[in-house]
Every structure is written in C-alpha cells, then in structure tokens.
Amino acid sequence: MQSTSSEPAPSDSSIIRAGSDGRLRFTPAQRQDLLDAFDRSGLTAMAFARGHGVCYQTFIAWQRKRREQATDTR
C-alpha cells in the first residue's frame, strides 16, 4: 500500500489479490487499520483512499459499515 502522507502503513500490509481481475482484497483487520489511520490523518476520504490504493466508493462503504456497527452496539 502506498501512502502519500507521513502516516505509517497499516501493520499488516499483506494484500490478498483476487483471481485474474487483479482487484485488491483487504482483511477485516487491514480495513480497521486503514480506517484508524484515516481518522488520524486529517486527509479527506478521497485523498486518503487514493493514497492507499483503495477505491473511494469502497472506502466510503467501509466507513458506513463501521458507523452502523458502532450504533448497533450502543
């Protein structure tokens, strides 16, 4: 994962590639690490996603899912 900020890469940087389509797959732990790094980064979601090789729409979906899970546990 490439980072354009001074933010360190998530601790588990292994990316799982899916088949011949070449799409990147991230483990749940990697997603959480990226979301935590985003919270600390001060970047826009678009800039952060682009800098870490994640599709913006996918990144937004991860944020939405995390937000929904947080409200379900309250």
GROMACS elastic network, one bead per residue, 0.5 to 0.9 nm:
[ bonds ]
;  ai    aj funct       b0    kb
    1     9     6  0.69686   500
    1    10     6  0.85455   500
    1    13     6  0.68751   500
    1    14     6  0.86407   500
    1    15     6  0.81654   500
    1    51     6  0.81814   500
    1    52     6  0.53187   500
    1    53     6  0.62089   500
    1    54     6  0.88429   500
    2     9     6  0.76504   500
    2    51     6  0.60783   500
    2    52     6  0.50941   500
    2    53     6  0.66895   500
    3     6     6  0.74497   500
    3     7     6  0.71487   500
    3     8     6  0.75748   500
    3     9     6  0.67873   500
    3    48     6  0.81229   500
    3    50     6  0.87726   500
    3    51     6  0.50594   500
    3    52     6  0.53439   500
    3    53     6  0.84161   500
    4     7     6  0.81137   500
    4    47     6  0.87731   500
    4    48     6  0.81069   500
    4    50     6  0.88272   500
    4    51     6  0.52742   500
    4    52     6  0.77074   500
    5     8     6  0.80688   500
    5    41     6  0.77544   500
    5    43     6  0.86718   500
    5    48     6  0.83607   500
    5    51     6  0.77394   500
    6    41     6  0.84955   500
    7    10     6  0.89654   500
    7    37     6  0.69752   500
    7    38     6  0.87267   500
    7    40     6  0.81862   500
    7    41     6  0.65805   500
    8    11     6  0.82635   500
    8    37     6  0.78960   500
    9    12     6  0.82841   500
    9    13     6  0.70051   500
    9    33     6  0.85630   500
    9    34     6  0.80006   500
    9    37     6  0.81063   500
    9    52     6  0.84039   500
   10    13     6  0.59225   500
   10    30     6  0.66135   500
   10    31     6  0.88537   500
   10    32     6  0.89116   500
   10    33     6  0.53385   500
   10    34     6  0.61310   500
   10    36     6  0.89775   500
   10    37     6  0.74213   500
   11    30     6  0.78204   500
   11    33     6  0.72980   500
   12    15     6  0.84542   500
   12    29     6  0.78759   500
   12    30     6  0.63368   500
   12    33     6  0.83317   500
   13    30     6  0.74379   500
   14    26     6  0.82687   500
   14    27     6  0.89980   500
   14    30     6  0.86144   500
   15    24     6  0.65832   500
   15    25     6  0.61198   500
   15    26     6  0.58863   500
   15    27     6  0.79137   500
   15    30     6  0.86249   500
   16    23     6  0.87658   500
   16    24     6  0.62334   500
   16    26     6  0.63518   500
   16    27     6  0.79311   500
   17    20     6  0.84827   500
   17    21     6  0.84802   500
   17    22     6  0.59695   500
   17    23     6  0.59821   500
   17    25     6  0.56758   500
   17    26     6  0.86532   500
   18    21     6  0.65653   500
   18    22     6  0.59202   500
   18    23     6  0.57932   500
   18    24     6  0.65994   500
   18    25     6  0.66461   500
   19    22     6  0.63241   500
   19    23     6  0.79361   500
   20    23     6  0.82375   500
   24    53     6  0.84775   500
   24    54     6  0.79769   500
   26    29     6  0.79368   500
   26    30     6  0.57243   500
   26    31     6  0.62119   500
   27    30     6  0.50917   500
   27    31     6  0.62862   500
   27    32     6  0.86949   500
   28    31     6  0.50426   500
   28    32     6  0.62288   500
   28    33     6  0.86296   500
   29    32     6  0.51058   500
   29    33     6  0.61634   500
   29    34     6  0.86301   500
   30    34     6  0.61307   500
   30    35     6  0.85776   500
   31    34     6  0.51190   500
   31    35     6  0.61563   500
   31    36     6  0.85781   500
   31    59     6  0.87246   500
   31    62     6  0.73754   500
   32    35     6  0.50745   500
   32    36     6  0.60726   500
   32    37     6  0.84876   500
   32    62     6  0.86914   500
   32    66     6  0.86153   500
   33    36     6  0.51337   500
   33    37     6  0.60814   500
   33    38     6  0.85346   500
   34    37     6  0.50174   500
   34    38     6  0.60656   500
   34    39     6  0.86583   500
   34    49     6  0.89594   500
   34    52     6  0.84026   500
   35    39     6  0.62763   500
   35    40     6  0.88505   500
   35    59     6  0.83995   500
   35    62     6  0.79145   500
   35    63     6  0.71769   500
   35    66     6  0.88097   500
   36    39     6  0.51182   500
   36    40     6  0.65893   500
   36    41     6  0.87188   500
   37    40     6  0.52287   500
   37    41     6  0.60197   500
   38    42     6  0.71244   500
   38    43     6  0.70617   500
   38    44     6  0.84172   500
   38    45     6  0.74689   500
   38    48     6  0.65987   500
   38    49     6  0.86251   500
   39    42     6  0.68624   500
   39    43     6  0.84374   500
   40    43     6  0.85023   500
   41    44     6  0.85576   500
   41    48     6  0.79305   500
   42    48     6  0.89329   500
   43    46     6  0.80472   500
   43    47     6  0.61576   500
   43    48     6  0.58663   500
   44    47     6  0.52582   500
   44    48     6  0.61224   500
   44    49     6  0.85075   500
   45    48     6  0.51722   500
   45    49     6  0.59645   500
   45    50     6  0.84361   500
   45    56     6  0.72674   500
   45    59     6  0.75642   500
   45    60     6  0.75070   500
   46    49     6  0.52581   500
   46    50     6  0.60643   500
   46    51     6  0.84660   500
   46    55     6  0.86341   500
   46    56     6  0.56841   500
   46    57     6  0.88568   500
   46    59     6  0.84317   500
   46    60     6  0.88334   500
   47    50     6  0.52203   500
   47    51     6  0.60207   500
   47    52     6  0.86527   500
   47    56     6  0.86389   500
   48    51     6  0.50838   500
   48    52     6  0.62490   500
   48    53     6  0.86860   500
   48    54     6  0.84255   500
   48    56     6  0.86462   500
   49    52     6  0.52237   500
   49    53     6  0.61184   500
   49    55     6  0.62990   500
   49    56     6  0.55453   500
   49    57     6  0.89966   500
   49    58     6  0.87499   500
   49    59     6  0.63811   500
   49    60     6  0.89592   500
   50    53     6  0.52688   500
   50    54     6  0.59436   500
   50    55     6  0.69010   500
   50    56     6  0.69434   500
   51    54     6  0.77552   500
   52    55     6  0.89733   500
   54    57     6  0.85205   500
   54    58     6  0.69279   500
   54    59     6  0.64828   500
   55    58     6  0.52077   500
   55    59     6  0.62312   500
   55    60     6  0.87409   500
   56    59     6  0.50500   500
   56    60     6  0.62158   500
   56    61     6  0.86470   500
   57    60     6  0.51058   500
   57    61     6  0.62351   500
   57    62     6  0.87404   500
   58    61     6  0.50401   500
   58    62     6  0.63282   500
   58    63     6  0.87671   500
   59    62     6  0.50879   500
   59    63     6  0.63681   500
   59    64     6  0.87193   500
   60    63     6  0.50428   500
   60    64     6  0.61793   500
   60    65     6  0.86205   500
   61    64     6  0.50332   500
   61    65     6  0.61077   500
   61    66     6  0.85697   500
   62    65     6  0.51546   500
   62    66     6  0.61766   500
   62    67     6  0.85982   500
   63    66     6  0.51528   500
   63    67     6  0.61347   500
   63    68     6  0.86113   500
   64    67     6  0.50769   500
   64    68     6  0.61217   500
   64    69     6  0.85771   500
   65    68     6  0.50952   500
   65    69     6  0.61126   500
   65    70     6  0.85635   500
   66    69     6  0.51183   500
   66    70     6  0.61529   500
   66    71     6  0.87804   500
   67    70     6  0.51048   500
   67    71     6  0.64207   500
   67    72     6  0.87439   500
   68    71     6  0.52524   500
   68    72     6  0.62293   500
   68    73     6  0.88732   500
   69    72     6  0.50328   500
   69    73     6  0.64070   500
   70    73     6  0.54494   500
   70    74     6  0.67921   500
   71    74     6  0.54284   500
